[in-house]
Amino acid sequence: MKRNLFALAAAALISASGPVLAQDNAASPTAGMPGAPDTGRVKPGTYKADPNHTQVAWSVDHMGFSTLFGMFGQITGTLALDPAKPNDAKLEIEVPMSGLVVTSEKFSQHLRSAEILDVAKFPSATFRSTSIEVLGDKAKVTGDLTAHGVTKRVKLDAAFHGAGVNPMTKAETIGFSATARVKRSDFGLGYATPVVSDDVEMTIVAAFERQP
């Protein structure tokens, strides 16, 4: 009798888990999407950054009361890439300071002022890779970041997100995400330190379109 009860319980668990497992597979974040996390889709060539879908988000700790967030958009640049020689890839990015977005216009004006970013004098920031070390679908990207008239070496922890043909533009597109941490004071931007954290956490999402 006990053996029959165990068999019935096991059968019930299997039948109940079947639909759940199916739902989990169907819930794959890239299921049915044009792009997929398949490095085999990546072709050699020069890719241009899609300014409408490439963003740099940043955050700082404000006085220990809250975390403040902002974002830069309308980013341009190129990625030269050969999947057969991934460590030879070259990345160049330009970030217009005019692309700054925050949720308060008064705060935006303060950030753009000569007191902090001085956008009128320093209208853009640039990043140029000096070395790329690829480990599977992840990479360590080292390069020179120039901002506020200062150039410092910065390291990005990057990850391949997906590749495929964009159905809107018909362009072969690849996407990546990355994280980095920089110090404001390294770039002469140490306003209100230590009341506002010197460390800036950055999250980058980038889409690149292959050029003909």
MDAnalysis code that builds the backbone (N, CA, C; Angstrom):
import MDAnalysis as mda
import numpy as np

u = mda.Universe.empty(636, n_residues=212, atom_resindex=np.repeat(np.arange(212), 3), trajectory=True)
u.add_TopologyAttr("name", ["N", "CA", "C"] * 212)
u.add_TopologyAttr("resid", np.arange(1, 213))
u.add_TopologyAttr("resname", ["MET", "LYS", "ARG", "ASN", "LEU", "PHE", "ALA", "LEU", "ALA", "ALA", "ALA", "ALA", "LEU", "ILE", "SER", "ALA", "SER", "GLY", "PRO", "VAL", "LEU", "ALA", "GLN", "ASP", "ASN", "ALA", "ALA", "SER", "PRO", "THR", "ALA", "GLY", "MET", "PRO", "GLY", "ALA", "PRO", "ASP", "THR", "GLY", "ARG", "VAL", "LYS", "PRO", "GLY", "THR", "TYR", "LYS", "ALA", "ASP", "PRO", "ASN", "HIS", "THR", "GLN", "VAL", "ALA", "TRP", "SER", "VAL", "ASP", "HIS", "MET", "GLY", "PHE", "SER", "THR", "LEU", "PHE", "GLY", "MET", "PHE", "GLY", "GLN", "ILE", "THR", "GLY", "THR", "LEU", "ALA", "LEU", "ASP", "PRO", "ALA", "LYS", "PRO", "ASN", "ASP", "ALA", "LYS", "LEU", "GLU", "ILE", "GLU", "VAL", "PRO", "MET", "SER", "GLY", "LEU", "VAL", "VAL", "THR", "SER", "GLU", "LYS", "PHE", "SER", "GLN", "HIS", "LEU", "ARG", "SER", "ALA", "GLU", "ILE", "LEU", "ASP", "VAL", "ALA", "LYS", "PHE", "PRO", "SER", "ALA", "THR", "PHE", "ARG", "SER", "THR", "SER", "ILE", "GLU", "VAL", "LEU", "GLY", "ASP", "LYS", "ALA", "LYS", "VAL", "THR", "GLY", "ASP", "LEU", "THR", "ALA", "HIS", "GLY", "VAL", "THR", "LYS", "ARG", "VAL", "LYS", "LEU", "ASP", "ALA", "ALA", "PHE", "HIS", "GLY", "ALA", "GLY", "VAL", "ASN", "PRO", "MET", "THR", "LYS", "ALA", "GLU", "THR", "ILE", "GLY", "PHE", "SER", "ALA", "THR", "ALA", "ARG", "VAL", "LYS", "ARG", "SER", "ASP", "PHE", "GLY", "LEU", "GLY", "TYR", "ALA", "THR", "PRO", "VAL", "VAL", "SER", "ASP", "ASP", "VAL", "GLU", "MET", "THR", "ILE", "VAL", "ALA", "ALA", "PHE", "GLU", "ARG", "GLN", "PRO"])
u.atoms.positions = np.array([
    [0.830, -1.212, 0.000],
    [0.000, 0.000, 0.000],
    [0.860, 1.256, 0.000],
    [1.926, 1.222, 0.856],
    [2.805, 2.377, 0.906],
    [3.457, 2.611, -0.449],
    [3.857, 1.478, -1.107],
    [4.515, 1.610, -2.391],
    [3.577, 2.251, -3.416],
    [2.295, 1.880, -3.367],
    [1.314, 2.467, -4.277],
    [1.136, 3.964, -4.024],
    [1.128, 4.344, -2.727],
    [0.980, 5.752, -2.375],
    [2.154, 6.567, -2.893],
    [3.399, 6.009, -2.741],
    [4.577, 6.704, -3.247],
    [4.516, 6.852, -4.759],
    [4.063, 5.812, -5.442],
    [3.974, 5.856, -6.904],
    [2.973, 6.909, -7.352],
    [1.829, 6.965, -6.655],
    [0.812, 7.960, -6.999],
    [1.332, 9.372, -6.752],
    [2.061, 9.545, -5.625],
    [2.608, 10.870, -5.309],
    [3.629, 11.293, -6.353],
    [4.502, 10.359, -6.757],
    [5.514, 10.675, -7.760],
    [4.869, 11.041, -9.091],
    [3.830, 10.274, -9.476],
    [3.129, 10.565, -10.726],
    [2.481, 11.929, -10.693],
    [1.907, 12.286, -9.539],
    [1.255, 13.591, -9.400],
    [2.271, 14.720, -9.526],
    [3.453, 14.536, -8.905],
    [4.489, 15.563, -8.977],
    [4.987, 15.744, -10.403],
    [5.197, 14.635, -11.114],
    [5.687, 14.711, -12.485],
    [4.675, 15.405, -13.381],
    [3.405, 15.032, -13.243],
    [2.379, 15.634, -14.095],
    [2.202, 17.106, -13.775],
    [2.381, 17.469, -12.489],
    [2.221, 18.872, -12.102],
    [3.394, 19.711, -12.571],
    [4.606, 19.112, -12.581],
    [5.782, 19.891, -12.948],
    [5.912, 20.053, -14.449],
    [5.265, 19.171, -15.218],
    [5.376, 19.255, -16.668],
    [5.005, 20.614, -17.216],
    [3.793, 21.116, -16.950],
    [3.418, 22.426, -17.459],
    [4.317, 23.531, -16.941],
    [4.786, 23.422, -15.684],
    [5.646, 24.454, -15.114],
    [6.950, 24.534, -15.892],
    [7.551, 23.348, -16.181],
    [8.785, 23.332, -16.941],
    [8.576, 23.912, -18.325],
    [7.458, 23.601, -18.931],
    [7.156, 24.138, -20.260],
    [7.030, 25.651, -20.209],
    [6.384, 26.151, -19.140],
    [6.232, 27.587, -18.992],
    [7.581, 28.253, -18.809],
    [8.487, 27.629, -18.030],
    [9.811, 28.197, -17.821],
    [10.569, 28.325, -19.127],
    [10.486, 27.279, -19.975],
    [11.177, 27.331, -21.251],
    [10.590, 28.409, -22.143],
    [9.253, 28.520, -22.135],
    [8.595, 29.524, -22.969],
    [8.893, 30.929, -22.479],
    [9.271, 31.061, -21.190],
    [9.504, 32.380, -20.621],
    [10.920, 32.871, -20.857],
    [11.697, 32.167, -21.683],
    [13.052, 32.614, -22.004],
    [13.004, 34.052, -22.495],
    [13.867, 34.955, -21.938],
    [13.764, 36.377, -22.275],
    [14.005, 36.689, -23.749],
    [14.678, 35.795, -24.482],
    [14.933, 36.067, -25.901],
    [14.068, 35.235, -26.837],
    [13.154, 34.432, -26.267],
    [12.302, 33.586, -27.108],
    [11.486, 34.450, -28.070],
    [11.577, 34.156, -29.356],
    [10.814, 34.892, -30.355],
    [11.386, 36.244, -30.708],
    [12.539, 36.622, -30.137],
    [13.141, 37.924, -30.418],
    [14.062, 37.825, -31.632],
    [14.258, 38.936, -32.357],
    [15.175, 38.915, -33.513],
    [16.616, 38.630, -33.098],
    [17.014, 39.123, -31.919],
    [18.364, 38.900, -31.430],
    [18.403, 37.734, -30.464],
    [19.509, 37.002, -30.475],
    [19.669, 35.857, -29.580],
    [21.109, 35.805, -29.087],
    [21.332, 35.263, -27.886],
    [22.686, 35.193, -27.326],
    [23.521, 34.090, -27.975],
    [23.697, 34.207, -29.290],
    [24.417, 33.215, -30.077],
    [25.593, 33.904, -30.763],
    [26.812, 33.693, -30.249],
    [27.979, 34.359, -30.822],
    [28.241, 33.910, -32.255],
    [27.693, 32.767, -32.653],
    [27.847, 32.302, -34.025],
    [27.187, 33.220, -35.039],
    [26.292, 34.085, -34.583],
    [25.630, 35.023, -35.491],
    [26.489, 36.251, -35.798],
    [27.536, 36.458, -35.029],
    [28.356, 37.660, -35.187],
    [29.280, 37.517, -36.383],
    [29.225, 38.507, -37.290],
    [30.072, 38.505, -38.480],
    [31.172, 39.554, -38.349],
    [32.320, 39.314, -39.011],
    [33.400, 40.303, -38.934],
    [33.020, 41.584, -39.664],
    [33.581, 42.688, -39.207],
    [33.324, 43.953, -39.863],
    [33.404, 45.120, -38.901],
    [33.030, 46.268, -39.419],
    [32.961, 47.481, -38.606],
    [31.508, 47.764, -38.286],
    [31.233, 47.955, -37.019],
    [29.885, 48.209, -36.534],
    [29.803, 49.636, -35.999],
    [28.688, 50.280, -36.293],
    [28.476, 51.644, -35.801],
    [27.461, 51.626, -34.664],
    [27.759, 52.375, -33.605],
    [26.852, 52.439, -32.460],
    [25.511, 53.026, -32.875],
    [24.446, 52.404, -32.425],
    [23.094, 52.911, -32.650],
    [22.813, 53.938, -31.561],
    [22.792, 55.251, -31.888],
    [22.668, 56.284, -30.853],
    [21.339, 56.255, -30.105],
    [20.318, 55.655, -30.713],
    [19.008, 55.611, -30.057],
    [18.873, 54.455, -29.078],
    [19.809, 53.510, -29.129],
    [19.703, 52.340, -28.258],
    [21.027, 52.018, -27.564],
    [21.841, 53.056, -27.382],
    [23.079, 52.942, -26.630],
    [23.047, 53.977, -25.516],
    [23.213, 53.528, -24.294],
    [23.015, 54.408, -23.136],
    [24.056, 54.134, -22.054],
    [24.416, 55.186, -21.341],
    [25.267, 55.065, -20.160],
    [24.475, 55.574, -18.962],
    [24.134, 54.671, -18.060],
    [23.424, 55.054, -16.836],
    [24.433, 55.139, -15.701],
    [24.256, 56.121, -14.809],
    [25.178, 56.293, -13.698],
    [24.409, 56.517, -12.400],
    [25.080, 56.250, -11.295],
    [24.453, 56.496, -9.991],
    [25.509, 56.898, -8.973],
    [25.106, 57.751, -8.040],
    [25.953, 58.164, -6.924],
    [25.125, 58.145, -5.646],
    [25.798, 57.995, -4.527],
    [25.121, 58.070, -3.233],
    [25.047, 59.531, -2.817],
    [23.826, 60.012, -2.530],
    [23.616, 61.411, -2.192],
    [23.415, 61.580, -0.686],
    [24.495, 61.952, 0.002],
    [24.457, 62.288, 1.425],
    [24.057, 61.136, 2.329],
    [24.070, 59.923, 1.801],
    [23.629, 58.797, 2.606],
    [22.126, 58.708, 2.738],
    [21.401, 59.596, 2.027],
    [19.941, 59.595, 2.090],
    [19.308, 58.799, 0.960],
    [19.954, 58.835, -0.217],
    [19.353, 58.196, -1.383],
    [20.413, 57.958, -2.448],
    [20.038, 57.201, -3.453],
    [20.886, 56.995, -4.617],
    [20.312, 57.804, -5.766],
    [21.152, 58.637, -6.365],
    [20.713, 59.450, -7.498],
    [21.132, 58.778, -8.800],
    [20.238, 58.837, -9.788],
    [20.496, 58.207, -11.073],
    [20.440, 59.243, -12.193],
    [21.175, 58.970, -13.231],
    [21.134, 59.785, -14.435],
    [21.548, 58.944, -15.622],
    [21.496, 59.550, -16.797],
    [21.801, 58.781, -18.003],
    [22.325, 59.701, -19.093],
    [23.216, 59.157, -19.918],
    [23.651, 59.838, -21.129],
    [23.173, 59.025, -22.324],
    [22.707, 59.726, -23.355],
    [22.240, 59.069, -24.561],
    [22.808, 59.724, -25.802],
    [22.275, 59.342, -26.968],
    [22.725, 59.850, -28.264],
    [24.229, 59.619, -28.456],
    [24.677, 58.434, -28.058],
    [26.089, 58.068, -28.086],
    [26.461, 57.538, -29.474],
    [27.635, 57.930, -29.940],
    [28.111, 57.482, -31.247],
    [29.449, 56.752, -31.072],
    [29.878, 56.074, -32.153],
    [31.157, 55.384, -32.094],
    [31.180, 54.170, -32.983],
    [32.305, 53.448, -32.942],
    [32.477, 52.278, -33.791],
    [33.095, 51.128, -33.015],
    [32.801, 49.926, -33.487],
    [33.397, 48.706, -32.967],
    [33.895, 47.893, -34.158],
    [35.211, 47.693, -34.231],
    [35.791, 46.846, -35.272],
    [36.002, 45.472, -34.664],
    [35.395, 44.457, -35.270],
    [35.349, 43.145, -34.626],
    [35.478, 42.016, -35.640],
    [36.338, 41.051, -35.307],
    [36.450, 39.809, -36.067],
    [36.289, 38.663, -35.068],
    [35.185, 37.897, -35.147],
    [34.955, 36.816, -34.180],
    [36.102, 35.810, -34.102],
    [36.884, 35.694, -35.185],
    [38.013, 34.762, -35.180],
    [39.182, 35.306, -34.350],
    [39.208, 36.635, -34.149],
    [40.265, 37.273, -33.366],
    [39.633, 38.298, -32.420],
    [38.822, 37.841, -31.466],
    [38.051, 38.772, -30.632],
    [38.916, 39.710, -29.787],
    [40.109, 39.258, -29.408],
    [40.968, 40.109, -28.584],
    [41.579, 41.278, -29.359],
    [41.440, 41.252, -30.690],
    [41.952, 42.343, -31.521],
    [40.890, 43.414, -31.789],
    [39.732, 43.278, -31.197],
    [38.644, 44.240, -31.423],
    [39.056, 45.637, -30.953],
    [38.501, 46.645, -31.612],
    [38.775, 48.037, -31.264],
    [37.454, 48.770, -31.061],
    [37.376, 49.501, -29.973],
    [36.144, 50.223, -29.628],
    [36.446, 51.698, -29.426],
    [35.668, 52.557, -30.076],
    [35.773, 54.005, -29.883],
    [34.366, 54.564, -29.705],
    [34.182, 55.325, -28.626],
    [32.859, 55.840, -28.283],
    [32.949, 57.322, -27.950],
    [31.951, 58.079, -28.372],
    [31.850, 59.489, -27.984],
    [30.502, 59.717, -27.316],
    [30.549, 60.337, -26.148],
    [29.344, 60.590, -25.353],
    [29.103, 62.096, -25.284],
    [28.062, 62.607, -25.944],
    [27.772, 64.042, -25.864],
    [27.185, 64.390, -24.499],
    [27.755, 65.382, -23.856],
    [27.239, 65.804, -22.553],
    [25.829, 66.386, -22.668],
    [25.474, 66.844, -23.872],
    [24.125, 67.364, -24.089],
    [23.083, 66.257, -23.986],
    [23.547, 64.994, -24.038],
    [22.620, 63.868, -23.924],
    [22.283, 63.504, -22.495],
    [22.699, 64.329, -21.535],
    [22.416, 64.066, -20.122],
    [20.913, 64.114, -19.843],
    [20.431, 63.105, -19.122],
    [19.017, 63.049, -18.741],
    [18.926, 62.749, -17.245],
    [18.207, 63.604, -16.509],
    [17.853, 63.353, -15.118],
    [16.389, 63.744, -14.957],
    [15.825, 63.458, -13.801],
    [14.381, 63.661, -13.637],
    [14.012, 65.058, -13.156],
    [14.998, 65.911, -12.896],
    [14.726, 67.268, -12.436],
    [15.459, 68.266, -13.316],
    [14.742, 69.222, -13.880],
    [15.359, 70.220, -14.749],
    [16.350, 71.085, -13.964],
    [16.022, 71.411, -12.727],
    [16.919, 72.223, -11.903],
    [18.219, 71.468, -11.637],
    [18.103, 70.164, -11.355],
    [19.284, 69.338, -11.122],
    [20.096, 69.209, -12.409],
    [19.418, 69.094, -13.538],
    [20.085, 68.998, -14.824],
    [20.919, 70.244, -15.101],
    [20.351, 71.409, -14.846],
    [21.067, 72.665, -15.060],
    [22.286, 72.752, -14.150],
    [22.133, 72.264, -12.912],
    [23.244, 72.278, -11.957],
    [24.380, 71.372, -12.453],
    [24.035, 70.190, -12.938],
    [25.053, 69.268, -13.418],
    [25.783, 69.805, -14.653],
    [25.058, 70.498, -15.523],
    [25.645, 71.019, -16.751],
    [26.491, 72.269, -16.527],
    [26.324, 72.914, -15.395],
    [26.970, 74.195, -15.124],
    [28.493, 74.064, -15.011],
    [29.170, 75.222, -15.032],
    [30.631, 75.253, -14.891],
    [31.073, 74.708, -13.544],
    [30.175, 74.661, -12.581],
    [30.500, 74.168, -11.254],
    [30.767, 72.663, -11.258],
    [30.150, 71.945, -12.231],
    [30.334, 70.493, -12.266],
    [30.832, 70.061, -13.655],
    [29.962, 69.656, -14.569],
    [30.405, 69.108, -15.848],
    [30.964, 70.162, -16.809],
    [30.519, 71.397, -16.658],
    [30.953, 72.494, -17.529],
    [30.788, 72.081, -19.000],
    [29.546, 71.776, -19.355],
    [29.230, 71.258, -20.685],
    [29.622, 72.235, -21.792],
    [29.531, 73.529, -21.523],
    [29.890, 74.516, -22.541],
    [31.361, 74.402, -22.930],
    [32.221, 74.080, -21.970],
    [33.655, 73.973, -22.222],
    [34.065, 72.567, -22.642],
    [33.375, 71.563, -22.073],
    [33.695, 70.165, -22.358],
    [32.441, 69.460, -22.879],
    [32.131, 69.621, -24.163],
    [30.852, 69.136, -24.706],
    [30.732, 67.634, -24.869],
    [31.837, 66.894, -24.743],
    [31.745, 65.446, -24.927],
    [32.789, 64.712, -24.107],
    [32.542, 63.417, -23.928],
    [33.509, 62.508, -23.314],
    [33.782, 61.400, -24.319],
    [34.986, 60.814, -24.259],
    [35.321, 59.756, -25.204],
    [35.924, 58.565, -24.472],
    [35.748, 57.394, -25.076],
    [36.388, 56.172, -24.578],
    [37.003, 55.459, -25.768],
    [38.294, 55.112, -25.625],
    [39.000, 54.376, -26.680],
    [39.672, 53.173, -26.046],
    [39.333, 51.991, -26.532],
    [39.906, 50.774, -25.955],
    [41.398, 50.680, -26.254],
    [42.139, 50.131, -25.289],
    [43.561, 49.857, -25.478],
    [43.831, 48.361, -25.469],
    [42.950, 47.595, -24.841],
    [43.067, 46.136, -24.870],
    [41.714, 45.516, -24.554],
    [41.470, 44.342, -25.139],
    [40.232, 43.607, -24.898],
    [40.591, 42.149, -24.675],
    [40.147, 41.606, -23.548],
    [40.393, 40.203, -23.225],
    [39.053, 39.483, -23.176],
    [38.802, 38.629, -24.153],
    [37.519, 37.935, -24.268],
    [37.594, 36.586, -23.572],
    [36.591, 36.334, -22.728],
    [36.477, 35.063, -22.012],
    [35.077, 34.521, -22.255],
    [34.925, 33.690, -23.299],
    [33.600, 33.190, -23.648],
    [32.725, 34.314, -24.162],
    [31.558, 34.513, -23.519],
    [30.674, 35.594, -23.929],
    [30.854, 36.840, -23.063],
    [31.952, 36.890, -22.307],
    [32.278, 38.052, -21.487],
    [33.642, 38.601, -21.885],
    [33.916, 39.844, -21.477],
    [35.193, 40.451, -21.848],
    [35.602, 41.502, -20.831],
    [36.895, 41.668, -20.679],
    [37.468, 42.762, -19.908],
    [37.966, 43.787, -20.921],
    [37.363, 44.956, -20.911],
    [37.724, 46.002, -21.866],
    [38.439, 47.115, -21.109],
    [39.696, 47.346, -21.469],
    [40.489, 48.413, -20.861],
    [40.653, 49.530, -21.876],
    [40.533, 50.763, -21.418],
    [40.664, 51.865, -22.354],
    [40.851, 53.193, -21.662],
    [41.026, 54.229, -22.465],
    [41.228, 55.588, -21.970],
    [39.915, 56.355, -22.029],
    [39.454, 56.789, -20.873],
    [38.255, 57.619, -20.776],
    [38.692, 59.069, -20.592],
    [38.241, 59.921, -21.504],
    [38.525, 61.355, -21.400],
    [37.236, 62.089, -21.094],
    [37.218, 62.768, -19.972],
    [36.036, 63.530, -19.553],
    [36.498, 64.755, -18.777],
    [35.816, 65.866, -19.001],
    [36.140, 67.105, -18.279],
    [37.608, 67.495, -18.489],
    [38.132, 67.148, -19.679],
    [39.492, 67.519, -20.011],
    [40.572, 66.642, -19.407],
    [40.188, 65.522, -18.773],
    [41.135, 64.632, -18.112],
    [41.008, 63.231, -18.705],
    [42.139, 62.566, -18.907],
    [42.138, 61.196, -19.436],
    [42.657, 60.233, -18.377],
    [41.886, 59.177, -18.108],
    [42.252, 58.157, -17.130],
    [41.960, 56.781, -17.714],
    [42.729, 55.801, -17.261],
    [42.518, 54.419, -17.672],
    [41.317, 53.850, -16.908],
    [40.390, 53.205, -17.632],
    [39.167, 52.654, -17.049],
    [38.988, 51.228, -17.553],
    [38.465, 50.362, -16.694],
    [38.200, 48.978, -17.078],
    [36.701, 48.706, -17.059],
    [36.210, 48.076, -18.124],
    [34.802, 47.698, -18.233],
    [34.672, 46.188, -18.138],
    [33.681, 45.730, -17.390],
    [33.307, 44.320, -17.391],
    [32.136, 44.186, -18.352],
    [32.402, 43.603, -19.510],
    [31.396, 43.572, -20.572],
    [30.865, 42.163, -20.787],
    [29.651, 42.096, -21.323],
    [29.017, 40.811, -21.621],
    [28.252, 40.916, -22.934],
    [28.360, 39.884, -23.749],
    [27.606, 39.792, -25.002],
    [26.136, 39.556, -24.672],
    [25.251, 40.312, -25.322],
    [23.817, 40.186, -25.047],
    [23.094, 39.438, -26.151],
    [23.358, 39.798, -27.408],
    [22.666, 39.115, -28.486],
    [23.041, 39.646, -29.849],
    [22.686, 38.888, -30.881],
    [22.963, 39.286, -32.260],
    [21.842, 38.807, -33.163],
    [21.668, 39.517, -34.274],
    [20.631, 39.159, -35.229],
    [20.356, 40.319, -36.158],
    [19.341, 40.181, -36.973],
    [18.953, 41.241, -37.902],
    [17.807, 42.033, -37.305],
    [17.993, 43.342, -37.204],
    [16.951, 44.224, -36.700],
    [15.843, 44.327, -37.751],
    [14.625, 43.895, -37.432],
    [13.557, 43.904, -38.438],
    [13.126, 45.311, -38.843],
    [13.458, 46.313, -38.022],
    [13.077, 47.689, -38.357],
    [14.054, 48.318, -39.343],
    [15.364, 48.110, -39.089],
    [16.380, 48.748, -39.924],
    [16.988, 47.800, -40.953],
    [16.715, 46.495, -40.790],
    [17.291, 45.446, -41.641],
    [18.806, 45.330, -41.464],
    [19.345, 45.944, -40.436],
    [20.785, 45.912, -40.203],
    [21.164, 44.758, -39.283],
    [22.297, 44.122, -39.580],
    [22.835, 43.114, -38.684],
    [23.322, 43.820, -37.423],
    [22.771, 43.412, -36.288],
    [22.990, 44.152, -35.048],
    [23.529, 43.237, -33.957],
    [24.467, 43.768, -33.168],
    [24.957, 43.049, -31.995],
    [24.836, 43.963, -30.789],
    [24.627, 43.367, -29.630],
    [24.439, 44.164, -28.428],
    [25.251, 43.641, -27.259],
    [25.659, 44.577, -26.393],
    [26.464, 44.254, -25.228],
    [25.978, 45.055, -24.034],
    [26.341, 44.580, -22.856],
    [26.154, 45.360, -21.633],
    [27.488, 45.407, -20.924],
    [27.674, 46.400, -20.052],
    [28.938, 46.520, -19.330],
    [28.720, 47.302, -18.049],
    [29.614, 47.099, -17.111],
    [29.598, 47.870, -15.865],
    [30.999, 48.406, -15.604],
    [31.062, 49.507, -14.873],
    [32.346, 50.094, -14.515],
    [32.152, 50.974, -13.287],
    [33.256, 51.262, -12.629],
    [33.237, 52.200, -11.502],
    [34.363, 53.201, -11.704],
    [34.029, 54.484, -11.617],
    [35.041, 55.534, -11.730],
    [34.907, 56.481, -10.544],
    [35.975, 57.228, -10.291],
    [35.953, 58.242, -9.233],
    [35.795, 59.619, -9.858],
    [34.849, 60.364, -9.352],
    [34.627, 61.717, -9.862],
    [35.884, 62.569, -9.716],
    [36.557, 62.419, -8.594],
    [37.729, 63.242, -8.310],
    [38.854, 63.016, -9.314],
    [38.909, 61.815, -9.933],
    [39.941, 61.540, -10.936],
    [39.798, 62.440, -12.152],
    [38.580, 62.937, -12.373],
    [38.308, 63.764, -13.544],
    [38.022, 65.217, -13.169],
    [38.429, 65.613, -11.963],
    [38.190, 66.983, -11.531],
    [36.736, 67.292, -11.291],
    [35.962, 66.259, -10.949],
    [34.513, 66.416, -10.747],
    [34.121, 66.088, -9.307],
    [35.014, 66.383, -8.381],
    [34.776, 65.992, -6.992],
    [33.901, 66.939, -6.199],
    [33.002, 67.648, -6.867],
    [32.091, 68.572, -6.183],
    [31.333, 67.858, -5.064],
    [31.345, 68.460, -3.859],
    [30.577, 67.979, -2.694],
    [31.069, 66.640, -2.142],
    [32.256, 66.191, -2.542],
    [32.815, 64.989, -1.925],
    [33.276, 65.351, -0.508],
    [33.060, 64.548, 0.532],
    [32.484, 63.197, 0.503],
    [30.975, 63.151, 0.755],
    [30.327, 64.319, 0.805],
    [28.884, 64.310, 1.062],
    [28.142, 63.575, -0.045],
    [28.617, 63.736, -1.271],
    [28.152, 62.931, -2.397],
    [29.289, 61.959, -2.723],
    [28.984, 60.689, -2.906],
    [30.030, 59.682, -3.077],
    [30.960, 60.022, -4.236],
    [32.237, 59.791, -4.001],
    [33.224, 59.979, -5.058],
    [33.079, 58.896, -6.120],
    [32.693, 57.697, -5.700],
    [32.508, 56.582, -6.628],
    [31.237, 56.766, -7.453],
    [31.361, 56.545, -8.738],
    [30.216, 56.571, -9.651],
    [30.073, 55.178, -10.253],
    [28.908, 54.580, -10.063],
    [28.622, 53.267, -10.656],
    [28.004, 53.480, -12.032],
    [28.566, 52.816, -13.035],
    [28.057, 52.981, -14.393],
    [27.574, 51.648, -14.968],
    [26.454, 51.706, -15.650],
    [25.928, 50.564, -16.388],
    [25.727, 51.001, -17.835],
    [26.285, 50.252, -18.746],
    [26.260, 50.625, -20.162],
    [25.522, 49.556, -20.955],
    [24.635, 49.983, -21.817],
    [24.013, 49.072, -22.785],
    [24.290, 49.647, -24.165],
    [24.713, 48.782, -25.085],
    [25.117, 49.276, -26.401],
    [24.652, 48.354, -27.508],
    [24.145, 48.964, -28.570],
    [23.770, 48.230, -29.783],
    [24.601, 48.768, -30.932],
    [25.136, 47.856, -31.740],
    [25.983, 48.244, -32.869],
    [25.436, 47.618, -34.153],
    [25.408, 48.425, -35.226],
    [24.910, 47.954, -36.512],
    [26.075, 47.784, -37.489],
    [26.122, 46.612, -38.130],
    [27.212, 46.300, -39.057],
    [27.100, 47.173, -40.305],
    [28.233, 47.758, -40.693],
    [28.256, 48.634, -41.855],
    [28.496, 47.839, -43.136],
    [27.871, 48.251, -44.234],
    [28.022, 47.528, -45.506],
    [29.479, 47.531, -45.967],
])
